[in-house]
Amino acid sequence: MNATRNPAELLVPGRPLTLASVADGAEGVVVADLARAVVARSNASATSIAVICRDGPRMAALARALAFFAPDLVVQEFPAWDCLPYDRVSPHAGFVAQRMMALSRLVRARGNDRASVLLTTVNAALQRVPARNFVARQSLSIAPGQVLAMDDVTGWLELNGFVRASTVREPGDYAVRGGIIDLYAPGMAEPVRLDFFGNTLETIRSFDPESQRTTDQLRALDLVPVAEFQLTSETIRRFRLGYVAAFGAPSPDDVLYHTVSEGRRQPGMEHWLPLFHDQLETLFDYLAGSPLVLEPLVEDAAHERLGQIEDYYEARQQAIGQRGTGPPYQPLPPERLYLSETEWRARLDAEALARLTPFAVPEGQGPTIDAGTKQGRNFAAERAEPGRNVFEAVTQHVATLKADGKRVVIALWSEGARERMRHVLADHALADLASVESWPQALALSRSQVGLAVLGLESGFETAEAAVIGEQDVLGDRLVRPRRAARRAENFIAEVTASGASSGCAQSKPPARRTIASRSTTPAATSCSCRSKTSNFCPAMARKRPGSTSTVSAAVLGRRARRA
């Protein structure tokens, strides 16, 4: 950043700092420089800065950018729930585990000399979270040689939201086989295996969930909950009292109330989180003293989000008592689950704040620093022009940037894209191409070389000394297709072990051996749990071919089932 003063000196509560001329794609460079400046202060907090992004994709993009531009930074992500306000479904266990891991690290963080950044979203910042003392006392630390009963470990896992499974595959799963506990702890790249001998924990090993082979030995393991509440006799009592106080006596068909009263989990029960806790806090309470950085349009997104929350709440209120709307849904007032507009504004005003903007802010609007970046060139005109070769235009543009004394990096979305671009550019006489894995490596190249990086940027940017050209600048918007998961033959046994009960269709049952005379089959005569209501047959038993009739013998169906 181009600044005559240290930007950290301008970060004071009550006087927002504006970081102007931050081009789209350059946020990673600007945020990294700001975090390093903050950590150099004598009174730096444990978390250097917290960045609030507009949404989840923007947070993921900034995380990728920081991994490339500042590999020395410690980056944490705190996502929002992946469900709507006042929904009947629960947030995905992976997101909840990631949230609890981030909160646990914030609680245990202490001041250090290494810059760290917390990334979150508007939706996550507006939502209330469990109190710090709850998160701090729920962690479990274990190590080989420790005397610890297996039942105590499995009891802690059940109490804190882990789900028992036959084979662990996702964060929050655990499995028990004899004297072994497999569990997938949040924040870990691979699951771990706890090997007990009696009540002594002998080893902790990480393993590949597909091949089940050990990959490493661990000296210790810190576990955090994968749920934001517990189901104990105390929390159930608190929930029952709070529910009756808020909504009155529950009706006999109130599934949520009766399920929780029995000590069982109900899908969507997280939307009554305040009833399980004495009090809730906010993410700002965990970040006390840490400067906040707001992406462009964050405050507008917060206003829209709060309006949506009010709309969902009113819709639930209007549905109370209406017939045909399913089990009763008694929504808590929004202020118990989320920050209000007034509280959101007050928390921003109370913290040291920096706003990013792609525009040049005029004088007289408070402390301002010009980041000195601008939008990179987009080759849309060359792509649209008939007969024009866009790669020749890229080659000419790179030559111009080199003549201006700038280092050039071309950012591609994948390894395959990087190799393809290398061959295409080489065919268009662009030499001295070098693969780089980080920004420091790119800066170490000679100015005659062009770096090729795997970095997902929506658009490129330029600074006074360097230029980043994005893949989408050259080729246009990406077309992403969902990939089909390939089945590996060596993992077939593991997949069969992990599969649930059969669906009850003809594929999972032995075919009938009797031969019955042909009869006309109608939808009413065919009963199968997997059959579509609009089809005449179970697709696993028979598929109606063009030109065939609906008269099929049971023997033919049996033969087709055996082939399937």
C-alpha positions in Angstrom: 0.0 0.0 0.0 1.1 3.5 -0.7 1.0 5.4 2.6 3.2 8.0 4.3 2.0 6.6 7.7 1.7 3.2 9.1 -1.9 2.1 8.5 -2.0 0.5 11.9 -1.6 3.9 13.6 -4.8 5.1 11.9 -6.9 2.2 13.3 -8.6 3.7 16.3 -12.1 3.2 17.6 -14.6 5.9 16.5 -12.6 7.0 13.4 -13.1 4.5 10.5 -10.1 4.2 8.1 -10.8 4.0 4.4 -8.5 2.0 2.2 -9.2 3.3 -1.2 -8.3 2.0 -4.7 -8.5 -1.6 -3.7 -9.3 -3.3 -7.0 -11.3 -6.5 -7.1 -8.8 -9.4 -6.7 -6.2 -7.3 -4.8 -7.9 -7.7 -1.4 -5.5 -10.4 -0.4 -2.5 -8.2 -0.9 -4.0 -5.3 1.0 -5.3 -7.4 3.9 -2.0 -9.2 4.3 -0.1 -5.9 4.5 -2.5 -4.5 7.0 -2.3 -7.6 9.2 1.5 -7.4 9.3 1.3 -3.7 10.2 -1.1 -4.4 13.0 1.0 -7.3 14.5 4.0 -5.0 14.7 2.3 -2.8 17.2 3.3 -3.2 20.9 -0.3 -3.7 22.0 -1.4 -6.1 19.2 -4.2 -8.5 20.0 -4.0 -12.2 19.5 -6.0 -12.0 16.3 -4.4 -9.3 14.1 -7.5 -8.4 12.1 -10.9 -9.8 11.4 -12.3 -9.4 7.9 -16.1 -9.4 7.3 -17.0 -10.5 3.8 -20.3 -10.1 2.0 -21.0 -13.9 1.6 -19.4 -17.3 1.7 -18.0 -17.4 -1.9 -16.2 -14.0 -1.2 -14.8 -15.4 2.0 -13.5 -18.5 0.2 -11.9 -16.4 -2.5 -10.2 -14.2 0.1 -8.9 -17.3 1.9 -7.4 -18.6 -1.4 -5.8 -15.2 -2.1 -4.2 -15.0 1.4 -2.8 -18.5 1.1 -1.1 -17.4 -2.1 -0.1 -13.8 -1.3 0.7 -14.3 2.3 1.6 -17.9 3.2 3.2 -16.7 6.4 -0.2 -15.6 7.8 -2.4 -17.8 10.1 -5.9 -17.7 8.5 -9.0 -19.0 10.2 -12.5 -19.1 8.7 -15.8 -18.6 10.7 -18.7 -19.5 8.3 -22.4 -18.9 8.9 -25.0 -21.7 9.1 -25.8 -23.1 5.6 -29.6 -23.0 6.2 -32.2 -20.3 6.2 -33.4 -18.4 9.3 -36.2 -20.2 11.1 -35.6 -23.3 9.0 -36.8 -26.8 9.8 -33.4 -28.3 9.0 -30.1 -28.2 10.9 -26.9 -26.6 9.6 -24.5 -29.1 8.1 -22.3 -30.7 10.7 -19.1 -29.7 8.8 -20.0 -26.0 9.1 -20.9 -26.3 12.8 -17.6 -28.1 13.4 -15.7 -25.3 11.6 -17.5 -22.7 13.6 -16.7 -24.3 16.9 -13.1 -24.9 16.0 -12.7 -21.2 15.2 -14.4 -20.1 18.4 -12.2 -22.5 20.4 -9.0 -21.1 18.9 -10.2 -17.6 19.5 -10.8 -18.4 23.2 -7.4 -20.0 23.7 -5.5 -17.5 21.5 -2.8 -15.4 23.2 -0.7 -12.6 21.9 2.1 -13.6 19.6 4.4 -12.1 17.0 2.8 -13.9 14.0 0.1 -12.1 12.0 -3.3 -13.9 12.0 -6.5 -13.1 10.2 -10.0 -14.3 10.9 -12.4 -14.4 7.9 -16.1 -14.4 8.4 -19.3 -13.3 6.6 -22.1 -10.8 7.3 -24.5 -13.7 8.1 -22.1 -15.2 10.6 -21.3 -11.8 12.3 -25.0 -11.1 12.8 -25.7 -14.4 14.5 -25.3 -14.9 18.2 -23.0 -17.7 19.3 -22.3 -19.7 22.5 -20.6 -17.9 25.3 -16.8 -18.0 25.7 -16.9 -19.9 29.0 -19.1 -22.6 27.4 -16.6 -23.1 24.5 -13.6 -23.0 26.8 -14.7 -25.7 29.2 -16.0 -28.2 26.6 -12.6 -29.0 25.0 -11.0 -32.4 25.6 -7.2 -32.9 25.5 -5.8 -36.5 25.2 -2.4 -38.0 24.7 -0.8 -41.5 24.4 -0.2 -43.1 27.8 -3.1 -41.3 29.4 -5.4 -43.4 31.6 -8.9 -42.8 30.2 -11.9 -45.1 29.9 -13.3 -45.6 26.4 -16.8 -45.0 27.7 -15.7 -41.6 28.9 -14.4 -40.7 25.4 -17.5 -42.0 23.6 -19.7 -40.2 26.2 -18.0 -36.9 25.5 -18.3 -37.4 21.8 -22.1 -38.1 22.0 -22.6 -35.2 24.4 -20.8 -32.7 22.1 -22.5 -33.5 18.8 -20.4 -36.3 17.3 -22.5 -38.8 15.3 -21.8 -42.5 15.6 -21.3 -44.2 12.2 -20.1 -47.5 10.9 -17.2 -45.8 9.1 -16.0 -42.2 9.6 -16.2 -40.1 6.5 -17.0 -36.5 7.5 -16.0 -34.2 10.3 -18.1 -35.0 13.4 -18.3 -38.8 12.7 -17.0 -41.5 15.1 -17.0 -45.3 15.1 -16.2 -47.9 17.8 -14.7 -51.3 17.0 -13.4 -53.3 20.0 -10.7 -51.3 21.7 -10.5 -48.8 18.9 -12.2 -45.4 18.4 -12.1 -43.8 15.0 -13.1 -40.1 14.9 -13.0 -37.2 12.5 -12.2 -34.2 14.6 -13.1 -30.7 13.2 -10.1 -28.8 11.9 -8.1 -31.9 11.0 -7.3 -33.0 7.4 -7.7 -36.7 8.2 -9.6 -38.8 10.8 -7.7 -40.2 13.8 -7.7 -43.7 15.4 -7.5 -44.0 19.2 -6.1 -47.4 20.2 -6.8 -48.5 23.8 -5.4 -51.3 25.9 -7.9 -51.6 28.7 -8.3 -48.0 30.1 -4.9 -46.8 28.7 -4.7 -44.9 25.5 -1.8 -46.5 23.7 -1.6 -44.6 20.3 -3.2 -41.8 18.3 -2.8 -42.3 14.6 -4.2 -40.4 11.6 -5.3 -42.5 8.7 -6.7 -42.3 5.2 -10.5 -42.7 5.4 -10.7 -44.5 2.0 -7.8 -46.9 2.3 -7.9 -47.1 6.2 -4.1 -47.0 6.2 -2.2 -45.1 8.9 -0.5 -41.9 7.7 1.0 -40.4 10.8 1.5 -40.8 14.6 0.2 -38.0 16.8 1.6 -37.0 20.2 -1.6 -35.3 21.4 -5.1 -34.4 20.3 -7.3 -31.5 21.3 -11.0 -32.1 20.6 -13.7 -29.4 20.5 -17.5 -29.9 20.2 -19.2 -30.2 16.8 -22.5 -28.8 18.2 -23.2 -25.4 19.7 -25.2 -26.9 22.6 -25.3 -30.0 24.7 -28.2 -32.3 25.6 -27.8 -32.9 29.3 -30.4 -33.0 32.1 -29.6 -29.4 32.9 -29.9 -28.1 29.4 -33.1 -30.1 28.7 -34.6 -28.6 31.9 -33.5 -25.1 30.8 -35.0 -25.7 27.3 -38.3 -26.9 28.7 -38.7 -23.9 31.1 -37.7 -21.4 28.4 -40.0 -23.0 25.8 -43.0 -22.8 28.1 -42.2 -19.3 29.2 -41.9 -18.1 25.6 -44.8 -20.0 23.9 -47.0 -21.4 26.7 -47.9 -25.0 27.2 -46.9 -27.2 24.3 -49.5 -29.1 22.3 -49.4 -32.9 21.9 -48.1 -32.6 18.4 -45.2 -30.3 19.2 -42.5 -32.6 18.0 -39.6 -30.4 19.0 -40.6 -30.0 22.6 -41.3 -33.7 23.2 -38.2 -34.9 21.3 -35.9 -32.7 23.3 -37.7 -33.7 26.5 -36.8 -37.3 25.8 -33.1 -36.3 25.3 -33.0 -36.8 21.5 -31.9 -34.5 18.8 -34.4 -33.1 16.4 -33.6 -31.6 12.9 -33.7 -27.9 13.1 -33.4 -27.6 16.9 -30.4 -25.2 16.5 -32.9 -22.5 15.7 -33.8 -22.5 19.4 -30.2 -22.2 20.5 -30.9 -19.5 23.2 -33.1 -21.9 25.1 -30.2 -24.3 25.7 -27.8 -21.6 27.2 -27.9 -19.1 30.0 -26.7 -16.4 27.6 -25.4 -16.0 24.1 -22.6 -13.7 23.0 -21.5 -12.4 19.6 -18.4 -12.9 17.5 -17.4 -9.3 18.4 -17.0 -10.5 22.1 -14.4 -13.0 20.9 -12.6 -10.4 18.9 -12.3 -7.7 21.6 -9.4 -5.4 20.7 -9.0 -6.8 17.1 -9.4 -4.3 14.3 -12.3 -5.0 11.8 -12.0 -4.8 8.0 -15.2 -4.5 6.0 -15.4 -5.5 2.3 -17.3 -3.2 -0.1 -21.1 -3.4 0.3 -20.9 -5.3 3.6 -23.1 -2.8 5.4 -25.7 -3.0 2.7 -25.6 -6.8 2.8 -26.1 -6.6 6.6 -29.2 -4.4 6.2 -30.6 -6.8 3.6 -29.9 -9.8 5.8 -31.7 -8.3 8.8 -34.7 -7.5 6.6 -34.8 -11.1 5.4 -34.7 -12.4 9.0 -37.7 -10.2 9.8 -39.6 -11.5 6.8 -38.9 -15.2 7.7 -40.0 -14.5 11.3 -43.3 -12.9 10.2 -44.0 -15.8 7.8 -43.5 -18.3 10.7 -45.8 -16.2 12.9 -48.5 -16.0 10.3 -48.3 -19.8 9.8 -49.1 -20.5 13.4 -52.5 -22.2 13.7 -52.9 -22.7 10.0 -53.8 -26.2 8.9 -51.6 -28.2 6.6 -48.3 -26.4 7.6 -46.9 -29.5 9.4 -45.9 -29.7 13.1 -46.1 -26.5 15.1 -43.2 -24.1 14.6 -42.9 -21.6 17.4 -40.2 -19.1 16.3 -38.1 -17.1 18.8 -38.0 -13.3 18.3 -35.2 -12.3 16.0 -33.3 -10.3 18.7 -32.7 -13.5 20.6 -30.9 -15.2 17.7 -29.4 -12.3 15.8 -28.1 -8.8 16.3 -30.5 -5.9 15.7 -29.6 -3.1 13.3 -28.9 -0.8 16.2 -26.7 -3.3 17.9 -24.8 -4.1 14.7 -24.1 -0.3 14.2 -23.0 0.1 17.8 -20.6 -2.8 17.6 -19.0 -1.4 14.5 -18.7 2.1 16.0 -17.0 0.7 19.1 -14.2 -1.1 17.3 -11.2 0.0 15.2 -12.6 -0.2 11.7 -11.2 -0.1 8.1 -13.4 -0.1 5.0 -12.2 -1.3 1.7 -13.4 0.4 -1.5 -12.4 0.1 -5.1 -12.9 3.9 -5.6 -10.6 6.8 -5.0 -12.1 8.6 -2.0 -11.9 12.4 -2.1 -10.3 14.5 0.6 -12.2 15.4 3.8 -13.8 12.0 4.4 -11.7 11.0 7.4 -8.5 9.0 7.5 -7.8 7.6 4.0 -5.0 5.5 2.5 -4.6 4.9 -1.2 -3.8 1.2 -1.7 -2.4 2.0 -5.2 -4.1 -0.9 -7.1 -6.3 -0.8 -10.2 -8.3 -3.2 -12.2 -6.4 -5.3 -14.7 -7.1 -5.5 -18.4 -10.0 -7.6 -19.5 -9.8 -9.2 -23.0 -13.5 -9.3 -23.6 -13.3 -7.0 -26.7 -10.7 -9.3 -28.3 -12.8 -12.4 -27.6 -15.8 -10.8 -29.2 -14.0 -9.6 -32.3 -14.3 -12.1 -35.1 -11.0 -13.4 -36.4 -9.1 -11.9 -33.4 -6.7 -14.2 -31.5 -7.1 -13.4 -27.8 -3.7 -15.1 -27.0 -1.9 -12.8 -29.3 -3.4 -9.9 -27.4 -2.3 -11.4 -24.1 1.2 -11.8 -25.4 1.3 -8.2 -26.6 -0.1 -7.0 -23.2 2.5 -9.0 -21.3 5.3 -7.4 -23.4 3.9 -3.9 -22.7 3.8 -4.7 -18.9 7.4 -5.9 -19.0 8.5 -2.7 -20.9 6.9 -0.7 -18.0 9.1 -2.6 -15.6 6.4 -4.7 -14.0 6.5 -8.3 -12.9 3.7 -10.4 -14.5 1.8 -13.3 -13.0 -1.0 -15.2 -14.8 -3.4 -16.8 -12.3 -5.1 -20.0 -13.3 -7.8 -21.9 -11.5 -6.2 -25.4 -11.6 -3.1 -27.3 -12.4 -4.6 -28.5 -15.6 -5.5 -25.0 -16.7 -1.9 -23.9 -15.9 -0.4 -26.5 -18.1 -2.8 -25.8 -20.9 -2.1 -22.1 -20.7 1.7 -22.8 -20.7 1.5 -24.7 -24.0 -0.8 -22.1 -25.6 1.3 -19.1 -24.7 4.5 -20.9 -25.7 2.9 -21.5 -29.1 2.3 -17.7 -29.3 5.9 -16.9 -28.7 5.6 -16.1 -25.0 8.8 -17.5 -23.5 10.3 -17.6 -20.0 7.2 -19.1 -18.3 7.8 -20.3 -14.7 5.4 -22.0 -12.3 5.1 -20.2 -8.9 3.3 -21.4 -5.8 3.2 -18.1 -3.8 3.6 -14.4 -4.2 7.1 -14.4 -2.6 8.2 -16.9 -5.3 6.7 -14.7 -8.0 8.6 -11.6 -6.7 11.8 -13.6 -6.7 11.6 -14.2 -10.5 13.6 -12.0 -12.8 11.5 -9.3 -14.6 11.9 -11.1 -17.9 10.1 -14.2 -16.6 6.3 -14.6 -16.4 4.9 -16.5 -13.4 2.1 -19.1 -13.8 0.2 -19.6 -10.5 -2.7 -21.7 -9.4 -4.9 -19.1 -7.9 -8.7 -18.7 -8.3 -9.2 -15.0 -9.0 -12.4 -13.5 -10.5 -10.4 -10.8 -12.1 -6.8 -9.6 -12.3 -5.3 -6.3 -11.0 -2.2 -4.1 -11.3 0.0 -2.3 -8.8 2.9 0.0 -9.4 5.4 -2.9 -9.6 3.4 -5.9 -10.6 0.4 -7.1 -12.6 -1.8 -10.2 -12.2 -3.8 -11.4 -15.2 -6.7 -13.7 -14.3 -7.8 -16.7 -16.3 -11.3 -15.2 -16.6 -9.8 -12.0 -18.0 -8.5 -14.0 -20.9 -11.1 -16.7 -21.4 -14.2 -15.3 -19.9 -16.5 -16.6 -17.2 -15.9 -20.2 -16.1 -18.4 -22.9 -16.8 -18.4 -25.3 -13.8 -20.0 -28.7 -14.1 -20.5 -30.9 -11.0 -18.1 -33.8 -11.0 -19.1 -37.3 -10.6 -17.3 -39.1 -7.8 -15.3 -41.9 -9.2 -15.4 -45.2 -7.4 -12.1 -46.8 -6.7 -12.0 -50.6 -6.7 -9.9 -50.9 -3.6 -12.4 -48.9 -1.6 -15.4 -51.0 -2.6 -15.4 -53.0 0.7 -15.3 -49.8 2.7 -18.2 -48.3 0.8 -20.3 -51.5 1.2 -19.5 -51.4 5.0 -20.6 -47.8 5.2 -23.8 -48.3 3.3 -27.1 -48.3 5.2 -30.0 -50.7 5.1 -31.4 -51.7 1.8 -34.0 -49.4 0.2 -36.5 -52.3 -0.1 -36.6 -52.3 -3.9 -36.4 -55.4 -6.1 -32.7 -55.0 -6.5 -32.1 -55.9 -2.9 -34.5 -58.9 -2.8 -34.1 -62.3 -4.3 -36.3 -62.7 -7.3 -39.4 -64.9 -7.2 -38.8 -68.4 -8.6 -42.4 -69.1 -9.4 -43.6 -68.5 -12.9 -46.9 -66.7 -12.9 -49.1 -66.2 -16.0 -48.9 -62.9 -17.7 -51.0 -60.2 -16.3 -51.5 -56.5 -16.9 -49.5 -54.5 -14.4 -50.8 -51.1 -13.3 -49.3 -48.5 -11.0 -51.6 -49.6 -8.2 -50.4 -53.2 -8.5 -46.8 -52.3 -8.1 -45.5 -51.4 -4.7 -41.9 -50.4 -4.1 -40.5 -47.7 -1.8 -38.2 -46.5 -4.6 -40.8 -46.3 -7.3 -41.7 -42.9 -8.7 -45.4 -42.1 -8.3 -45.6 -41.4 -12.0 -44.0 -44.5 -13.3 -45.5 -48.0 -13.8 -42.6 -50.0 -12.6 -39.7 -49.9 -10.2 -36.7 -48.8 -12.3 -34.6 -51.5 -10.7 -37.1 -54.2 -11.8 -38.0 -53.2 -15.3 -37.6 -50.4 -17.8 -40.3 -49.9 -20.4 -38.7 -50.0 -23.8 -40.0 -48.1 -26.8 -42.8 -50.0 -28.5 -43.4 -52.4 -25.5 -46.7 -52.8 -23.8 -47.6 -52.6 -20.1 -48.2 -56.4 -20.0 -45.1 -58.0 -18.5 -44.9 -61.4 -16.9 -43.6 -61.8 -13.4 -41.0 -64.2 -14.7 -39.6 -61.6 -17.0 -39.4 -59.1 -14.1 -37.6 -61.7 -12.1 -35.0 -62.3 -14.8 -34.4 -58.6 -15.2 -34.0 -58.2 -11.4 -31.4 -61.0 -11.4 -29.5 -59.3 -14.2 -29.5 -56.0 -12.3 
